Amino acid sequence: MDWAKIWNDIVTFFKTNAWNILIFFAVLILGILLIKILLNIIRRVLYKTKMEKITIGFLCVILKICLYLVLILILMSIIGIEITGFLTALSAMVLAIGMALENIIANAANGIVIISNKMFKKGDYIQVDGKEGSVIQINFLFTTILTSDNKRVTIPNSTIVNSSVVDYDSAKTRRVDFSFNVAYESDVNQVKKLIIDCMKSNGKVLLEPAPFCRLNSLGSSSIEFVARCWCDSEDYWDVYYDVLELIYNELKKNKISLPYDQVEIRERKDKVNLPYDKTGIPKRLEKVRKESVNIDLENMDFGSIFTKKKKKTKEDKHKEKDEKKKVKKNKKEKEQIEEKEQIEEKEEKIGENKAKQKIKDEKQLPKTAKNGQKTSKKSI
């Protein structure tokens, strides 16, 4: 291989196409920026209309793909590649990919069906194929739900269309069902009245339709009551737990016994020594979390590009105030400690001076006594 010839060919290529290369990179950078800004503007305009957010997301994705395809064609024309040949190759490639990705295309089509039929919307609590949670995202291929224990479950759109879907938030109100077992000696009318009064006492329970309670079945060791009431969909679990606790307390208060199943108990006489760690509960060490700052031209406000300062929340302000107060307290405490130390030093010096003077006085006393004796002798 003639490396010198290859090097000369590369140098001549860059010399002859220097301007085209510069134009290529300039158009690439400006094109990406313009596409992001255009998408941001279009998204903001569409959000002001009555169109649903999911539909807006679909339209923005399609528009994004089209704009980037136009940018690629422009860049190819700048380099000197023929667009017609590229388009024919692209169409053949799309056909081959479409045949290979039948399931993905089916999911995309079913995603359009879900949005057009409005089976559910973002934020609804649904149950699909044994999985339930709140809908957080619907895209071309998948629907993502968030379970009550904070797990993300991604379900293909074809699975949703081909299976039964339970939407708990489709209506404004929901019915709450309860069942209670009490002893046979209990007064039926008293139990019914207590349960209905408990349901009516909760302000989140709707009075129309009225709360309902009736004797449902006669069991082997207890009688079963069924109670129903209606509430807003968003208050379902609050009503369920609050009313259940209240009914239990009221049944106990009115001495209505709740029967228990019979269990055989055997006493264990040997002593059980369970090993345990003698160290106490460790002190909490707070995790240091770093905030990642990403500039998204498609979704962010234009003003936030130039403003670097973060908006302070109320909690941050309160934290800053508390920190300032702590710093002031620490300064005051340090000043007080320094003052005490200075006073103690002064007192020590004064005590030392007094002690020295006492020693001097004690030394001077015998001299004065001797002088007094001498004067007395002379007088004699």
C-alpha positions as CSV (number, residue, x, y, z in Angstrom):
1,M,0.0,0.0,0.0
2,D,1.2,3.5,-0.9
3,W,0.6,5.4,2.3
4,A,1.9,8.6,0.8
5,K,-0.7,8.5,-1.9
6,I,-3.5,7.8,0.6
7,W,-2.4,10.7,2.7
8,N,-2.2,13.0,-0.3
9,D,-5.8,12.0,-1.3
10,I,-7.0,12.8,2.2
11,V,-5.3,16.2,2.2
12,T,-6.7,17.1,-1.2
13,F,-10.2,16.0,-0.2
14,F,-10.2,18.3,2.8
15,K,-8.7,21.1,0.8
16,T,-11.3,20.9,-2.0
17,N,-14.2,20.2,0.4
18,A,-13.2,22.4,3.4
19,W,-16.2,24.8,3.0
20,N,-18.6,21.9,2.6
21,I,-17.3,20.3,5.8
22,L,-17.7,23.6,7.7
23,I,-21.2,24.1,6.3
24,F,-22.1,20.4,7.2
25,F,-21.2,20.9,10.9
26,A,-22.8,24.3,11.1
27,V,-26.0,23.0,9.6
28,L,-25.9,20.0,11.9
29,I,-25.6,22.1,15.1
30,L,-28.0,24.8,14.0
31,G,-30.5,22.1,12.8
32,I,-30.5,20.3,16.2
33,L,-31.0,23.5,18.1
34,L,-33.8,24.7,15.8
35,I,-35.6,21.3,16.0
36,K,-35.5,21.4,19.8
37,I,-36.7,25.0,20.0
38,L,-39.5,24.3,17.4
39,L,-40.7,21.3,19.3
40,N,-40.7,23.3,22.5
41,I,-42.9,26.0,20.9
42,I,-45.3,23.5,19.3
43,R,-45.6,21.6,22.6
44,R,-46.5,24.8,24.5
45,V,-49.0,25.8,21.8
46,L,-50.7,22.4,21.9
47,Y,-50.9,22.4,25.7
48,K,-53.0,25.5,25.5
49,T,-55.6,23.6,23.4
50,K,-58.1,21.0,24.7
51,M,-56.1,18.2,23.3
52,E,-55.0,15.5,25.7
53,K,-51.4,15.3,26.9
54,I,-50.9,11.8,25.6
55,T,-52.0,12.8,22.1
56,I,-49.7,15.8,22.2
57,G,-46.9,13.4,23.1
58,F,-47.6,11.2,20.1
59,L,-47.8,14.2,17.7
60,C,-44.5,15.6,19.1
61,V,-42.7,12.3,18.6
62,I,-43.9,12.0,15.0
63,L,-43.0,15.6,14.2
64,K,-39.6,15.0,15.8
65,I,-38.8,12.0,13.6
66,C,-39.9,13.9,10.5
67,L,-37.8,17.0,11.3
68,Y,-34.7,14.9,12.0
69,L,-35.3,13.0,8.7
70,V,-35.4,16.3,6.8
71,L,-32.2,17.4,8.6
72,I,-30.5,14.1,7.5
73,L,-31.6,14.7,3.9
74,I,-30.2,18.3,3.9
75,L,-26.9,17.1,5.3
76,M,-26.6,14.4,2.7
77,S,-27.2,16.9,-0.1
78,I,-24.5,19.1,1.4
79,I,-22.0,16.2,1.3
80,G,-23.0,15.3,-2.3
81,I,-24.9,12.1,-1.8
82,E,-27.9,11.6,-4.2
83,I,-31.2,11.7,-2.2
84,T,-33.3,9.7,-4.7
85,G,-31.1,6.6,-4.3
86,F,-31.2,7.0,-0.5
87,L,-35.0,7.3,-0.5
88,T,-35.4,4.1,-2.5
89,A,-33.0,2.3,-0.2
90,L,-34.8,3.7,2.9
91,S,-38.2,2.6,1.7
92,A,-36.9,-1.0,1.1
93,M,-35.3,-1.0,4.5
94,V,-38.5,0.3,6.1
95,L,-40.5,-2.5,4.5
96,A,-38.1,-5.2,5.7
97,I,-38.0,-3.8,9.2
98,G,-41.8,-3.6,9.2
99,M,-42.1,-7.3,8.4
100,A,-39.5,-8.2,11.0
101,L,-41.1,-6.0,13.7
102,E,-44.8,-7.1,13.5
103,N,-45.3,-7.1,17.2
104,I,-43.8,-3.7,17.7
105,I,-46.0,-2.2,14.9
106,A,-49.0,-3.9,16.5
107,N,-48.2,-2.3,19.8
108,A,-47.9,1.1,18.2
109,A,-51.3,0.6,16.4
110,N,-52.9,-0.5,19.7
111,G,-51.4,2.6,21.4
112,I,-53.3,4.8,18.9
113,V,-56.4,2.7,19.6
114,I,-56.1,3.2,23.4
115,I,-55.8,7.0,23.0
116,S,-58.5,7.4,20.4
117,N,-61.0,5.2,22.4
118,K,-60.0,6.9,25.7
119,M,-59.9,3.6,27.6
120,F,-58.1,5.3,30.4
121,K,-56.0,8.4,31.0
122,K,-52.9,9.3,32.8
123,G,-53.3,9.2,36.6
124,D,-56.1,6.6,36.5
125,Y,-55.8,3.5,38.8
126,I,-56.2,0.5,36.6
127,Q,-56.0,-3.3,36.7
128,V,-54.7,-5.2,33.7
129,D,-53.6,-8.9,33.4
130,G,-53.3,-9.3,37.2
131,K,-51.3,-6.1,37.6
132,E,-52.7,-2.9,39.1
133,G,-51.4,0.6,39.6
134,S,-51.6,4.2,38.5
135,V,-51.0,5.1,34.9
136,I,-47.9,7.3,34.6
137,Q,-47.1,7.0,30.9
138,I,-48.7,5.9,27.6
139,N,-46.4,5.9,24.6
140,F,-46.4,4.2,21.2
141,L,-45.4,0.7,22.3
142,F,-46.0,0.4,26.1
143,T,-48.1,1.7,28.9
144,T,-46.3,2.2,32.2
145,I,-48.1,1.9,35.6
146,L,-46.8,2.6,39.1
147,T,-47.9,0.1,41.8
148,S,-48.9,1.1,45.3
149,D,-45.5,-0.2,46.6
150,N,-43.7,2.1,44.0
151,K,-42.8,-0.5,41.3
152,R,-42.8,0.4,37.7
153,V,-44.7,-2.1,35.5
154,T,-44.4,-1.8,31.7
155,I,-47.3,-3.5,29.8
156,P,-47.3,-3.8,26.0
157,N,-50.3,-2.0,24.4
158,S,-51.3,-5.2,22.5
159,T,-51.8,-7.0,25.9
160,I,-54.0,-4.1,27.1
161,V,-56.2,-4.2,24.0
162,N,-56.5,-8.0,24.0
163,S,-57.4,-8.3,27.8
164,S,-59.9,-6.9,30.1
165,V,-59.1,-3.6,31.8
166,V,-60.5,-2.4,35.1
167,D,-60.4,1.4,35.5
168,Y,-61.1,2.3,39.2
169,D,-61.0,6.0,38.5
170,S,-63.3,6.2,35.5
171,A,-66.2,7.4,37.6
172,K,-66.2,10.1,40.2
173,T,-67.6,7.9,42.9
174,R,-66.9,4.3,44.2
175,R,-68.7,1.9,46.5
176,V,-66.9,0.7,49.6
177,D,-67.9,-2.9,50.7
178,F,-67.5,-4.2,54.3
179,S,-68.3,-7.6,55.9
180,F,-68.5,-8.3,59.7
181,N,-69.0,-11.5,61.7
182,V,-70.6,-11.3,65.1
183,A,-71.8,-13.9,67.6
184,Y,-75.3,-15.5,67.3
185,E,-76.5,-13.9,70.6
186,S,-76.1,-10.4,69.1
187,D,-79.1,-8.1,68.4
188,V,-79.4,-7.8,64.6
189,N,-81.1,-4.4,64.6
190,Q,-78.6,-3.0,67.1
191,V,-75.6,-4.2,64.9
192,K,-77.2,-2.7,61.7
193,K,-77.8,0.6,63.4
194,L,-74.3,0.8,64.8
195,I,-72.7,0.1,61.4
196,I,-74.9,2.6,59.5
197,D,-74.3,5.3,62.1
198,C,-70.5,4.7,61.9
199,M,-70.7,5.1,58.1
200,K,-72.8,8.2,58.2
201,S,-70.5,9.9,60.8
202,N,-67.6,10.0,58.3
203,G,-67.8,13.2,56.3
204,K,-66.3,11.6,53.2
205,V,-69.2,9.1,52.9
206,L,-72.0,10.2,50.6
207,L,-75.5,10.3,52.0
208,E,-77.0,9.7,48.6
209,P,-77.1,6.8,47.8
210,A,-77.7,6.1,51.5
211,P,-75.3,3.7,53.4
212,F,-76.6,0.1,53.5
213,C,-76.3,-2.8,56.0
214,R,-78.1,-6.1,56.1
215,L,-77.6,-9.6,57.5
216,N,-75.9,-11.6,54.7
217,S,-75.4,-15.2,55.9
218,L,-75.5,-17.6,58.9
219,G,-72.2,-19.3,59.4
220,S,-71.1,-22.2,61.6
221,S,-70.0,-20.1,64.5
222,S,-71.1,-16.5,63.6
223,I,-73.6,-14.4,61.6
224,E,-72.2,-12.2,58.8
225,F,-73.3,-8.7,58.0
226,V,-72.6,-6.8,54.8
227,A,-72.3,-3.0,54.7
228,R,-71.9,-0.7,51.7
229,C,-71.5,3.0,51.3
230,W,-70.4,5.4,48.5
231,C,-67.6,8.0,48.4
232,D,-65.5,9.9,46.0
233,S,-62.9,7.8,44.1
234,E,-60.0,9.6,45.6
235,D,-61.3,9.0,49.1
236,Y,-61.8,5.2,48.8
237,W,-59.0,4.0,51.0
238,D,-59.4,6.7,53.6
239,V,-63.1,5.8,54.0
240,Y,-62.4,2.1,54.1
241,Y,-59.8,2.2,56.9
242,D,-61.5,4.9,59.0
243,V,-64.9,3.3,58.9
244,L,-63.5,-0.2,59.6
245,E,-61.6,1.0,62.7
246,L,-64.6,3.0,63.9
247,I,-67.1,0.0,63.5
248,Y,-64.7,-2.3,65.4
249,N,-64.4,0.2,68.3
250,E,-68.1,0.7,68.5
251,L,-68.8,-3.1,68.5
252,K,-66.4,-3.5,71.4
253,K,-67.9,-0.5,73.2
254,N,-71.4,-1.9,73.0
255,K,-70.2,-5.4,74.1
256,I,-71.0,-7.1,70.9
257,S,-68.7,-10.1,70.8
258,L,-66.7,-11.1,67.7
259,P,-66.4,-14.9,67.6
260,Y,-63.0,-16.5,67.2
261,D,-62.0,-19.7,65.5
262,Q,-61.0,-22.6,67.9
263,V,-57.3,-23.2,68.0
264,E,-55.4,-26.0,69.8
265,I,-52.6,-24.6,71.9
266,R,-49.7,-26.7,73.3
267,E,-47.5,-25.3,76.1
268,R,-43.8,-25.5,75.5
269,K,-41.9,-26.1,78.8
270,D,-38.3,-25.9,77.7
271,K,-36.5,-22.5,77.7
272,V,-35.8,-21.0,74.3
273,N,-32.6,-18.9,74.0
274,L,-32.8,-16.6,71.0
275,P,-29.5,-15.1,69.8
276,Y,-29.5,-11.4,69.3
277,D,-27.1,-8.6,68.6
278,K,-26.4,-6.6,71.8
279,T,-25.5,-3.4,70.0
280,G,-28.3,-0.8,70.0
281,I,-30.0,0.9,67.1
282,P,-27.3,2.7,65.0
283,K,-27.4,6.5,64.6
284,R,-29.0,7.8,61.4
285,L,-26.4,8.8,58.8
286,E,-28.1,11.0,56.2
287,K,-27.3,10.1,52.6
288,V,-25.8,12.9,50.5
289,R,-27.8,13.2,47.3
290,K,-26.5,15.2,44.4
291,E,-28.9,17.1,42.2
292,S,-28.3,16.6,38.5
293,V,-28.8,19.7,36.4
294,N,-29.8,18.9,32.8
295,I,-30.6,21.5,30.1
296,D,-33.6,20.3,28.0
297,L,-34.4,22.7,25.2
298,E,-37.6,20.8,24.3
299,N,-39.3,21.0,27.7
300,M,-37.7,23.9,29.6
301,D,-38.6,27.6,29.7
302,F,-36.4,29.9,27.6
303,G,-35.8,32.1,30.6
304,S,-34.4,29.3,32.6
305,I,-31.6,28.8,30.1
306,F,-30.1,32.1,31.1
307,T,-31.0,32.1,34.8
308,K,-28.6,29.9,36.8
309,K,-30.1,30.6,40.2
310,K,-32.4,27.9,41.5
311,K,-35.7,28.8,43.0
312,K,-35.7,28.4,46.7
313,T,-38.5,26.5,48.2
314,K,-40.1,27.3,51.6
315,E,-38.3,24.3,53.2
316,D,-34.9,25.6,51.9
317,K,-35.6,29.1,53.3
318,H,-36.6,27.6,56.7
319,K,-33.4,25.5,56.6
320,E,-31.3,28.6,55.9
321,K,-33.0,30.5,58.7
322,D,-32.4,27.6,61.1
323,E,-28.8,27.4,60.1
324,K,-28.3,31.1,60.6
325,K,-29.9,30.9,64.0
326,K,-27.6,27.9,64.9
327,V,-24.6,29.9,63.8
328,K,-25.7,32.9,65.9
329,K,-26.2,30.7,68.9
330,N,-22.8,29.1,68.5
331,K,-21.2,32.5,68.2
332,K,-23.0,33.7,71.4
333,E,-22.0,30.5,73.2
334,K,-18.4,31.0,72.1
335,E,-18.4,34.6,73.2
336,Q,-19.9,33.7,76.6
337,I,-17.3,30.9,77.1
338,E,-14.5,33.4,76.2
339,E,-15.9,36.0,78.6
340,K,-16.1,33.3,81.4
341,E,-12.5,32.3,80.7
342,Q,-11.4,35.9,80.8
343,I,-13.2,36.5,84.1
344,E,-11.7,33.3,85.6
345,E,-8.2,34.4,84.4
346,K,-8.7,37.8,86.1
347,E,-10.0,36.1,89.3
348,E,-6.9,33.8,89.3
349,K,-4.6,36.8,88.8
350,I,-6.3,38.7,91.6
351,G,-6.1,35.6,93.9
352,E,-2.4,35.2,93.0
353,N,-1.7,38.9,93.8
354,K,-3.6,38.6,97.1
355,A,-1.6,35.5,98.0
356,K,1.7,37.2,97.2
357,Q,0.6,40.2,99.3
358,K,-0.3,38.0,102.3
359,I,3.2,36.3,102.1
360,K,4.8,39.8,102.1
361,D,2.7,40.9,105.0
362,E,3.6,37.8,106.9
363,K,7.3,38.4,106.3
364,Q,7.0,42.0,107.3
365,L,5.1,41.2,110.6
366,P,8.1,39.6,112.4
367,K,10.4,42.5,111.4
368,T,7.9,45.0,112.9
369,A,7.7,42.8,116.1
370,K,11.6,42.8,116.4
371,N,11.7,46.6,115.9
372,G,9.1,47.0,118.6
373,Q,11.1,44.9,121.1
374,K,14.3,46.9,120.4
375,T,12.5,50.2,121.0
376,S,11.1,48.8,124.3
377,K,14.5,47.7,125.5
378,K,16.0,51.1,124.8
379,S,13.2,52.8,126.7
380,I,13.9,50.6,129.7
